[in-house]
Amino acid sequence: MLLSDSQSRNVARDCKRLDGGVPEGDIPAPTENGYDVSLACGTLTDVFLPGKGTACKCNPSTCTTVYTVSGDRID
């Protein structure tokens, strides 16, 4: 989720305070340099697939890792 400065203030710039909804405040708006985003919160999911060939004996056949992501804009 990408949050504007006013939305970020409403969650005290802490992604853990997000409850699944969109916080009150102005939505991030486009500018000539991109979007005016103050805070980014979310998850990154990687799914690892096994290689091909008889040498690969992966069990289970896939593996998933999930990372929590949060970041403040640095001007």
Order of alpha helices (4+ residues) and beta strands (2+ residues): beta-alpha-beta-beta-beta-beta
